[in-house]
Amino acid sequence: MYMLTNPWLRYAWGSVDLLPALLHQRPDGRPVAEIWMGAHAALPSSIEIGDREVGLDEFVEGSPDEALGAEVARQTGAHLPFMLKFLAAGQPLSLQVHPTRPQAEEGYRREDAAGIPLNDPARNYRDREHKPEMLYALTPFDMMCGFRPVEVISELLKGLHVPDLDPIVGHLDASDPAEALRSALTALLTAEPTVQQHVTAAVVASALAHRDERPEYSLVVELAESFPHDIGIVASLFLNVLRVEPGESVFIGPGMIHSYIRGLGLELMATSNNVLRAGLTAKHVDAPEMLRLVSFASGEPERLRPAPSGGATVFTPPVTDFALWAYLPAGPDDFGTRVSLIPPASGARIAVCCAGHCTLTCGDQRLVLQPGQSAFLPDADGAIEMTTTGTVAVAYAP
């Protein structure tokens, strides 16, 4: 077992207090958006081996059978197939989508051939991997995700009484719902910048006047406070708005358009940092490429059904890259519970303490995790026992 040292990311959309509260630290006034736990080459966690600090990616590549198990190492090519993050949203994230593996491979090769450096802000594909992901809520977590039914979108746009939206509403009248969504969103996101700014200003003004009639317009006003003149404000009306309660989880597959609004959670995903953006951000935006990847089907993200597992729950999304084992105390008297981290008793795992503290035991070795701390549990360690007074999650490849 190895204690992890993890990189922090202080993006502008991060929360100034959610992660400090979890870590029992005093906020310093700066946003903390993410803490990465994993072996992504761009920002790997590190472990100590003897008196040497080693990147987790280097350890996995150098000792794949020990870290992953021989079978997983053979299948993945000495590659940890998942990464875990604390994600703390203090304001909305970009309107975004993630690629499938073939799309990522093609995009990576295309940008390499074009000579775009990996660290160039205009680079879309920073690795060759797909990026399915799941969000496990630690606080009430609000998000936009997936398309509303076409008729609902049309009704919301018409209710604003903005003449410049009439062409967009016209696209939504197409007989095929997927084509209606595609043509309407494409027309909106690829319009000339001056047209986008004019439409956005009119929509925000109307939403401010009508938000008491339709609560859906309140989010438009909120987004305008952070991203004035951004066409993503108008695009937000295309998306479902939902809340994930603590202990619940949703799965977001490649191609599903989404934006996190606020809340603290664990995000578990394939080891990738490929993000295509089309609005609500100061980062690089590539609307045509994002639109090429979007799945134009109405519907909300899949809410993962928890399966009981020895006093805990397991969330298994429809991918082979990752799953999540989570233990939450059933009540104030449910402390000091001793359980085995099963599933799984083998394979690479990352355990993270989210509240209280926990002790991990493997033979004669013991690690104590405080809130926010995490550990890498290699395949070679086998079954791990845990004693906890709080909330613990374990990411693994099923």
C-alpha positions in Angstrom: 0.0 0.0 0.0 1.3 3.5 -0.9 0.1 6.8 0.4 -0.6 9.1 -2.6 0.6 12.7 -3.0 -1.9 14.3 -5.4 -1.8 17.5 -7.5 -4.3 20.3 -6.8 -5.8 22.4 -9.6 -7.1 25.9 -8.9 -9.3 26.6 -11.9 -11.4 29.8 -11.7 -14.6 27.7 -11.5 -13.5 26.0 -8.3 -15.0 26.5 -4.9 -13.2 28.5 -2.2 -14.6 26.5 0.6 -15.9 23.0 -0.4 -12.6 21.2 -0.4 -11.0 23.1 2.5 -14.1 22.2 4.5 -13.6 18.5 3.6 -9.9 18.7 4.5 -10.6 20.7 7.7 -8.5 23.5 6.5 -9.0 27.3 6.6 -10.0 28.7 3.2 -7.3 31.0 1.7 -9.7 32.8 -0.6 -8.5 31.0 -3.7 -10.6 28.5 -5.6 -9.7 24.8 -5.4 -11.3 23.0 -8.3 -9.9 19.5 -8.4 -7.5 17.1 -6.7 -6.3 14.4 -9.2 -5.6 10.8 -8.0 -4.1 8.6 -10.6 -1.5 8.0 -13.2 -2.3 10.4 -16.1 1.0 11.4 -17.6 0.2 15.1 -17.5 -0.5 15.2 -13.7 0.3 11.9 -12.0 0.0 11.3 -8.3 3.3 10.3 -6.6 4.3 7.6 -4.1 7.3 7.1 -1.9 9.5 4.0 -2.5 12.3 3.9 0.0 13.6 7.5 0.1 12.6 8.2 -3.4 9.4 9.9 -4.7 8.1 8.2 -7.8 5.3 9.2 -10.1 2.4 6.7 -10.0 2.6 6.4 -13.8 6.3 5.5 -13.6 5.6 2.9 -11.0 2.8 1.3 -13.0 4.8 1.2 -16.2 7.9 -0.1 -14.4 6.1 -2.8 -12.3 2.9 -3.5 -14.2 2.2 -7.1 -12.9 2.7 -5.9 -9.3 0.6 -2.8 -9.8 -2.2 -4.0 -12.0 -2.0 -7.8 -12.1 -0.7 -9.7 -15.0 -4.0 -10.0 -16.9 -4.9 -6.3 -16.6 -1.3 -5.3 -17.5 -1.5 -7.5 -20.6 -4.9 -5.9 -21.6 -4.0 -2.3 -20.9 -0.3 -2.2 -21.8 0.9 -1.3 -18.4 -1.6 1.5 -18.1 -3.9 2.3 -15.1 -7.3 2.4 -16.8 -9.0 4.9 -14.4 -8.4 8.1 -12.5 -10.2 9.6 -9.6 -10.8 13.3 -8.7 -12.2 15.4 -6.0 -14.2 18.0 -8.0 -15.5 21.1 -6.3 -17.6 23.4 -8.5 -18.2 26.9 -7.1 -19.6 28.1 -10.4 -20.6 26.4 -13.6 -18.0 24.5 -15.7 -17.7 24.7 -19.5 -20.4 23.3 -21.8 -18.5 20.2 -22.9 -18.4 16.7 -24.3 -15.8 13.9 -24.3 -14.8 11.6 -27.1 -15.0 7.9 -27.7 -11.7 6.0 -28.0 -11.7 6.0 -31.9 -12.6 9.7 -31.9 -9.7 10.4 -29.4 -7.2 8.4 -31.4 -8.2 10.1 -34.7 -8.2 13.5 -33.1 -4.8 13.0 -31.4 -3.2 11.8 -34.6 -4.7 14.8 -36.5 -3.5 17.4 -34.0 0.0 15.7 -33.9 0.2 15.9 -37.7 -0.8 19.6 -37.5 2.1 20.2 -35.1 0.0 21.4 -32.2 2.0 20.8 -29.0 0.4 18.9 -26.2 0.6 21.9 -23.9 -0.9 24.3 -26.4 -4.2 25.8 -25.0 -5.7 25.2 -28.4 -5.1 21.5 -28.3 -8.3 19.5 -28.0 -6.9 15.9 -27.7 -4.2 15.6 -25.1 -4.2 11.8 -25.1 -5.5 8.9 -27.1 -8.1 7.7 -24.6 -11.9 8.0 -24.4 -13.4 9.7 -21.3 -16.5 8.1 -19.9 -17.0 9.3 -16.4 -19.2 9.0 -13.3 -20.0 11.5 -10.6 -20.5 10.4 -7.0 -22.0 13.2 -5.0 -20.6 14.2 -1.6 -22.9 17.2 -1.3 -26.0 18.1 -3.3 -24.6 18.4 -6.8 -26.3 20.3 -9.5 -25.6 19.8 -13.2 -26.8 20.3 -16.7 -26.6 17.1 -18.7 -28.2 15.6 -21.8 -30.8 17.3 -24.0 -34.4 18.2 -23.0 -37.1 16.9 -25.3 -37.2 19.0 -28.4 -40.7 20.3 -27.7 -39.7 21.5 -24.3 -36.6 23.4 -25.7 -38.9 25.0 -28.3 -41.4 26.1 -25.7 -38.6 27.6 -23.5 -37.1 29.5 -26.5 -40.6 30.8 -27.6 -41.4 31.9 -24.1 -38.6 34.4 -24.2 -40.2 36.3 -27.0 -36.8 37.1 -28.6 -37.3 37.4 -32.4 -33.7 36.5 -33.1 -34.4 33.1 -31.8 -37.1 32.4 -34.4 -34.6 30.7 -36.8 -33.4 28.4 -34.0 -37.0 27.5 -33.2 -37.5 26.8 -36.9 -34.7 24.2 -36.8 -36.5 22.5 -33.9 -39.5 21.9 -36.1 -37.7 19.2 -38.1 -39.5 15.9 -38.1 -36.5 14.0 -36.9 -35.7 14.9 -33.2 -32.0 14.2 -33.5 -31.7 16.3 -36.7 -33.7 19.1 -35.1 -31.3 19.2 -32.1 -28.3 19.0 -34.4 -29.3 21.8 -36.8 -30.6 24.1 -34.0 -27.6 23.8 -31.8 -25.2 24.1 -34.7 -26.9 27.3 -35.9 -26.6 28.7 -32.4 -23.0 27.8 -31.6 -21.5 28.6 -35.0 -23.2 32.0 -35.6 -21.0 35.0 -36.0 -19.6 36.3 -32.7 -21.5 39.6 -33.0 -24.7 37.7 -33.7 -24.1 35.5 -30.7 -23.5 38.5 -28.4 -26.6 40.2 -29.6 -28.8 37.1 -29.2 -27.3 36.4 -25.7 -28.0 39.9 -24.5 -31.6 39.7 -25.6 -32.1 36.3 -24.0 -30.6 37.4 -20.7 -32.8 40.5 -20.6 -35.9 38.5 -21.3 -35.0 35.7 -18.9 -34.5 38.4 -16.2 -38.0 39.7 -16.9 -39.7 36.3 -17.0 -37.9 34.1 -14.5 -40.7 34.3 -12.0 -43.0 32.7 -14.6 -40.5 29.9 -15.6 -37.9 28.8 -13.1 -35.8 27.4 -16.0 -34.9 31.0 -16.9 -33.2 31.6 -13.5 -30.2 29.6 -14.5 -29.8 31.8 -17.6 -29.6 34.8 -15.3 -27.1 33.0 -13.0 -24.9 32.0 -15.9 -24.8 35.6 -17.3 -23.3 36.7 -14.0 -20.2 34.5 -14.6 -20.1 34.5 -18.4 -21.7 37.6 -19.9 -22.2 37.5 -23.6 -21.4 33.8 -23.8 -23.6 31.9 -26.2 -23.4 28.9 -23.9 -26.0 30.8 -21.8 -28.6 30.3 -24.5 -27.5 26.8 -25.2 -28.1 25.9 -21.5 -31.8 26.0 -22.3 -31.3 22.9 -24.4 -30.1 20.9 -21.5 -31.7 19.0 -18.6 -31.0 20.4 -15.1 -30.8 17.8 -12.4 -29.5 17.4 -8.8 -27.5 14.4 -7.6 -27.9 13.9 -3.8 -25.1 12.7 -1.5 -24.5 9.0 -2.0 -26.0 9.0 -5.5 -24.1 8.6 -8.7 -24.7 9.3 -12.4 -22.8 8.0 -15.5 -21.9 10.4 -18.4 -20.8 8.6 -21.5 -18.8 9.9 -24.4 -20.9 12.2 -26.6 -23.2 13.4 -23.8 -23.2 17.2 -23.5 -23.0 18.4 -20.0 -21.9 21.1 -17.5 -21.5 20.9 -13.8 -23.1 23.8 -11.9 -22.1 23.5 -8.3 -21.3 20.9 -5.6 -18.6 18.6 -4.3 -18.2 15.1 -5.6 -15.9 12.3 -6.6 -15.4 12.0 -10.4 -14.2 8.7 -11.6 -13.2 8.3 -15.3 -11.0 6.6 -17.8 -7.4 8.0 -17.6 -7.9 10.9 -20.0 -8.1 14.6 -20.1 -9.8 15.1 -23.5 -12.4 17.8 -23.2 -14.2 19.5 -26.2 -15.8 22.8 -25.2 -18.4 25.1 -26.8 -19.1 27.8 -24.2 -19.3 28.9 -20.6 -15.5 29.1 -20.3 -12.5 31.3 -20.9 -10.6 28.3 -22.1 -10.2 27.2 -25.7 -13.5 26.7 -27.5 -14.0 24.6 -30.6 -17.7 24.4 -31.3 -17.5 22.6 -34.7 -15.4 19.8 -33.2 -17.5 19.5 -30.2 -20.7 19.4 -32.3 -19.1 16.6 -34.3 -18.8 14.5 -31.2 -22.2 15.2 -29.6 -24.8 12.5 -29.3 -28.0 14.3 -30.4 -30.5 12.2 -28.4 -32.8 13.6 -25.7 -32.5 12.1 -22.2 -30.8 12.5 -18.8 -27.6 10.7 -17.8 -28.0 7.2 -16.4 -28.4 7.2 -12.6 -26.3 4.2 -11.4 -28.1 1.8 -9.2 -26.1 0.9 -6.1 -25.6 -2.8 -5.4 -25.1 -3.9 -1.8 -21.7 -5.2 -1.0 -20.8 -6.2 2.6 -22.3 -3.2 4.3 -21.2 -0.9 1.4 -22.5 -0.2 -2.1 -21.0 -0.7 -5.5 -21.6 1.4 -8.5 -20.9 -0.3 -11.8 -21.2 1.8 -14.9 -21.5 0.3 -18.4 -17.8 0.4 -19.1 -14.9 -1.9 -18.2 -12.5 0.9 -17.2 -13.8 1.6 -13.7 -16.3 1.0 -10.9 -16.7 2.5 -7.4 -17.1 0.9 -4.0 -18.4 3.3 -1.4 -18.9 3.0 2.4 -21.1 5.5 4.2 -22.0 5.1 7.9 -25.6 4.1 8.3 -26.1 6.4 11.3 -24.3 8.0 14.2 -23.7 4.6 15.9 -22.2 3.0 12.9 -18.6 3.6 13.6 -15.5 1.5 13.6 -17.0 -1.0 11.2 -14.4 -3.5 9.9 -14.9 -4.7 6.3 -12.8 -6.1 3.5 -12.4 -4.1 0.4 -14.3 -6.6 -1.6 -14.9 -6.1 -4.4 -12.3 -6.4 -5.4 -9.6 -8.4 -3.6 -7.2 -7.9 -6.5 -6.3 -5.5 -9.2 -5.2 -1.9 -8.8 -7.3 0.2 -6.5 -7.3 3.8 -5.2 -8.9 4.3 -1.8 -9.8 7.8 -0.6 -11.2 9.0 2.7 -14.0 11.5 2.3 -15.1 12.0 5.9 -13.9 10.8 9.4 -10.8 8.6 9.1 -10.0 5.1 8.0 -7.3 2.6 8.7 -6.2 0.2 5.9 -4.5 -3.0 6.9 -2.5 -5.4 4.7 -0.6 -8.0 6.7 1.7 -6.0 9.1 1.3 -2.8 7.2 -1.2 -0.1 8.2 -2.1 3.2 6.6 -4.3 5.8 8.3 -6.2 8.1 5.9 -7.6 11.5 7.0 -10.2 13.3 5.0 -8.9 14.0 1.5 -6.1 11.5 1.8 -5.8 8.6 -0.6 -3.8 5.4 -1.1 -2.8 3.3 -4.1 -3.4 -0.4 -3.4 -1.6 -2.6 -5.9 -2.7 -6.0 -7.1 0.2 -7.6 -5.3 -1.3 -6.6 -1.9 -4.4 -8.7 -2.4 -7.3 -8.2 0.0 -7.2 -5.1 2.2 -9.1 -4.6 5.5 -10.5 -1.3 6.6 -11.7 0.2 9.8 -13.5 3.5 9.3 -15.4 6.2 11.2 -16.7 7.9 8.1 -17.0 7.8 4.3 -14.6 5.9 2.2 -14.6 5.2 -1.6 -12.5 2.8 -3.6 -12.0 3.1 -7.3 -11.1 0.0 -9.3 -11.3 -1.7 -12.7 -14.1 -4.4 -12.6 
